[in-house]
Structures are given as structure tokens and as C-alpha cells.
């Protein structure tokens, strides 16, 4: 029986998982590929970016697929995907997900459906400009766990760091996981030779309980807006709240059209989107829990002034 090649994508918020996934889907455009996409927010953003004709896509939102709150949904999605005729399945986990228990979940799927999947690798995307700061943050154990349980690490955005910083990043990765293969990339663009390699030979870490729980799930908010706004006004608003958020992303109608908005560590990027009639909406993942709500409303009132909607 033909097995489905299974790849798990991990990496902290803003590391470039979706960009890498788009590259992988383009490389495999002649293959039958499915994607399970996991986001912490109620509104899925990234699924819009990768969807294409003939691709199987399931989205699991509002938490981590490795947490007890969504673990069953994840297993059910994999069982459902196994019914479809596919060559590859990519699972893009949320940037705050801890995949330490993925082996246990895969065993559960196999007990129901049999050995329909061949687990090829966990691939961890590393945000080169921000990684060293992330790894020192005691509240971000997930960054270390993602690396510990990966079989290949892709150090992304290397165009934004100097050689000295890159060496420090590579040394730190090897300190955490000296077995994983390491690739260097910009914009998630690498050689896809790894698809033909046995990356599971790099397996060394034993399955363990995930750190994702209902209690430590970050506060995630959705901001929607029906009016007109300029890029300069939106930038001013984002500048006021970005230090209080792990990640802000979404789509917004601006003076030059619908823009994909991406904010990581106070860096704001805009990219014109081909998405038609996209609703202006942002997903905000808070660093400070519900305490971010008041600053969001205050910053919006100061910079835009007209009514928007903020929801859980």
C-alpha cells in the first residue's frame, strides 16, 4: 500500500513557515499534496496564502494541535486526510506550538487507520534575526522544544544578519540539537533535495509531554475594519502596539489595494495581495495577555479614530 509522505513544519511566530510551505507546494506542483494548517487565532490567515486548485486543505484554529484542547481535532484531521488520494501531507503548526508529543499522536492515528503515513521529518524554521533573543526568553520554551524535536533546521532570513550573528545562531542550534541537518535560506527558498533523504536518521529526542496547555494558551484577538485607511496611519497604529504582541498578521485594504500585513518583533512588512475583496482584518497574538486590549483601543483611537471591531 502506498504511504503518504508526512512532513511537520515547526518554528516560532514569523520564522517563515508559510513562505517555505508555498515554495514546497510550488516544487511539488505535479504531485497530490495536502496541508493541515494550525493557527492560534479564531480567523485563519495563512490558508488564504497557500490555497490552490486541487490542493486538499484543512485548518485547525484557536490553539495548538499538540495541546489536549486540540489534539483530538488534529488526529481526526489526519484520519480524514488519509481517506484522500495524496502523495504528501504537510502539517504547519502554529509558531507557539510545542511538538514534543507528536509521536504519541501519530501512534494514535496509526491505531485507527493503520500505517497510512510515512513520517519523513519535522522541519523547524529558525528566524535568524530574532532567534538569539527568543532562545534567551524563559517564557519561550517552545523555541527550544521545536528545535530539540526536529530532524532538519532551516535558518531563514539570513539576508538580514551578518556572518558573526549567523555563526552564533548555528552554534546555538547545534548546542540544542547536534543531530539535525541544517540548511541556510532567505525567503524560505532552499534546495528540495531533502525530499529524497532519510532525515529520520537524525531522530534522537524521546517523545515527552508538550508544554502547550489550555492554561498557557496566549491571548489572541481579531481586529476587523470596514472603513478606509492609509498605509501611514496603519503603520502608526502598528508601531504603537507591536512591542506588546508576539505577532500581528492579516490583510488590509489600503490606498494601493489589498495588502498582506506581517509584523514580527516591531518589523512591519506590507505586500500587495492578489486576494480579491479581502476583508480588512488582523490577528494579534498578545505577549501580555488580555492587558493588550486597552492599548489596542487607545492606539486605534489616536491614529485612526473611526470604529473598528475587536473580538476574541
N, C-alpha and C positions, 0 to 999 in steps of 0.2 A: 504493500500500500504506500502510495506517495505521501510523504510527510510535508507539512507546511513549515518553511523556514521561519523561525521566530527570532526577532531582534527586539530587545528592550532598550529604549533611549532614556537616559537619565542626564542630570546636570542641573545646576542651580538656575534660578529665575534669570532670564536674559542671556544665558550662555550660548544660545543659537540652535537649540534643538529643532525648532520648526524649520529654520533655514536649511539645516543639514538634511532634514527629512524631505524637503522639497527637492534637494539635489539628488537624494537617493531615489525618489519616485521618478525623476526625470531619467536617471540612469537605467531604471527598471521599467521604462515606459512600455516595453513589449511583453512584460510579464504581468500576471494577475496578482495584484497587490492589495492587501487590506491594511487598514490603520485603526487602532484604538487610541483615541486621544483623551487625555485626562487633564482637566483644569480645575483649579480651586474655586473659581468664580461660578456664579449661577449662570452667567452668559458665556457660552463658548466663543472664543475669538479665533483661535488658530485653525479650527476646522475649515473656516471660510478660506484660509490662505492656501490650503493644500488640495481642496476638493477638485476632482476632475472626473470626466465621464468614464464610467466603467470601474471606478475605484470603490471598494467597499469601505465605508467609514462609520464607526460608532464612537460617540462621545460620552464620556462619564465625567460629570461636573460635580462641583460642591464638595471637594475633599480629595484625599489621596487614595488611590486604588489599593494601597498596601495597608491602609487603616481598617480596623474592624468595621467601621461605618460603611465602607465601600468595597471591601474585599470580596463579598459575595457577588456584587454587581460586576466586578472585574472578571471573576471566574465565569459568571453567566455569559458575559460578552465574549469571552474566549471560546466557550462552548458553542455559542451561536455562530461565531466566525468559522468554527471548524466545519459547519454544515455547508459553507460556501466554497466554491471551487477556486482555490488560491494557491499561488506558489510561495508568497511571502506574506508575513504579518509583522508590521511594526507597531510597537506599543510605545507611545510617547507619554511618559509620566510627567506629572506636574513638577515644577522646579523645587518644590518643598517636600517632595516625596522621598521617603526612605525605603529602598527596595530590599532591605536585609532579609525579608521573609519571602521573596519571590519564589524560591524553590518549593516552599510548602504550598503555595498557591498553585504552581504548575503540577505538583503531585495530585492536588485535589481535582484539577481539570482532567488529568490522565485517568484518575479512578472512575470518572464518569464517561469520558469519551475514548479512552484508550490512548495509545501513543500516536496521536494525530499530529503533534508538533515536534519539531526538532529544534530545541533551544540552542541557537547559534552563538549568542553573546549578549551581554549587557554592555552598551556603549555609553560612556559618560562624556558629555561635552563640558569643557572647562573654559570659563570666561577669563582669558589671560589678563586683562587689565584689572579685574576685580578679585581674582582668586585668592591672592595672598591676604587680602583684608578679610575675605569671607572665612577663610580657614582658621583665622585667629579669633573669630567671633564665637564665644562659648554658646550662644543661642542657636548656632547654625551647625549642629551635629550632623544634619543631613548631608552637608557638603562632603564631610569625611566619609560618611557611610556610603554615599553614591560612588565614591572612588574606591573604597575598600571592596565593594561587591561588583566592580566592573571587570570586564575582560579586555577592553580597549578604551583608552582615554584619548579624546581628540581635543587638543589645546587650540581653542578657537580665538579669533580676533587678534592674531599675533602681529598684524599690521599696526596695532595700537600700542605696542610695548617695545622697549629697546631690548638688546641682546642680554643685558645684565638681568633685567626683570624676568625675561623668558627662562634664563638658566635657573633662577630661584624657583620659578613655577615648576619646572621639570624636576628639580631636586626634591621639592616638597611632594610632588605626586609619587615619585619613587620611594620616598620615605613612608608614605601611607600604603602604597601598593607597588611592590617592585616586580610583580609578575605581569601586570597588564602591558599590552602593546601600546605604544604612544605614537600618535600622528599629530602633525602640525598643520593648522589650517587658517584661512581667512574666509569669512562668509560661508563657513561650513563646507567648503569645496576641497575635497580630498580625492585621492585615488580610491576606487571602489574594489581594489584587489582583495580587500578583506572579506568580500562575499564568498571568495573561494578558499579561504583559510580556516583552519581549525583553531578558532580563538578560545574554545572551551579548554584547551590545554593550559590556559592561564588561570583556570579556576583554583582557588586556594582557600578563600574565606568560607567558613561554615555558615549555614543559614542561622539567623537569630531573630529575636523579636524586633519588629520595627519600632522606631521611636514615634511614628505617627499615631496619634490618639485623638479621640473626639475632644479631649480637654485642651490639647495644644494646637488645634486647628486654627490658623491665622484668620483674622477678620478680613473678609473680602466684601467689597462694595461695588455696585454698578451705578455709574453715572450716565444718565441719558439726557439729551437736549434736542429740542425741536427747532431752535432759532438759528440765526446766522452769527458767525463768529470769525474773526480773522486769526491767522496763524500767530501773529504777535500777541494777541490777547490770550489765546490758549497757552502759548509758551509762558506768558507771565503768570498765569494760573498754575501751571505745572511746576514752575520754578518755586512757587510758594509751598507746595506740598510734597515735592519729590523726596526730600530728605526724610520724610515720615513714612515712606512706602518702600517695600521691597521691590515692587514692580507696578507699573501702570502701562496698560496697552489697550488698543481698540481702534476704532475708525471714527473719523470726524469730518463733517463737511466744512471745508474752508474755502477761501476765495479762489483757490486754484483747482478745486474739485475735492473728491473724497480722498482723505489721506489716512494711511495706516500710521498710527501713532505708537511709539515704542519708547518707554522711559526706563532706564536702568541706572541706578546709582547717580541720579541727577543729570545723566546724559539723556537728552531728548532728540529722538530721530523721527523725521517725517518721510514718508514715501508715498507718492501718488499711487492710488489703488485703482484697479480696473473693476472693482466691485461696484455694481450699479445699485443706485437707490439705497445705499447703506445708511442705516440709522446712526446718528451721532451717539456713540456710546464708548465708555471707558470702563475697564475693570481695574480696580485699585486694590492691591494686596498690602494691608497695613503692617508696619513694623511695631505700632504702638497700640494695637487692638482697637476697640471702639473709640478711643480717645482721638482718633483721626477725624471723626465725623465733624466736630466743631470747626477745626482748621479748614476742612474742605469747604464747608458752607461760607466761612469768613473769607477765604481766598477767592471763591467764586463771586461773592457779593462785591468785593473790592475791585476785581478785574473785569467781570462781565456784567453783573448786575441784574440780568434778566433771569427768569425762573428756569431751574433745571430740576431733575428728579434724581434722588439718591436712594438706592434700595439695597437690601441685604441679598 
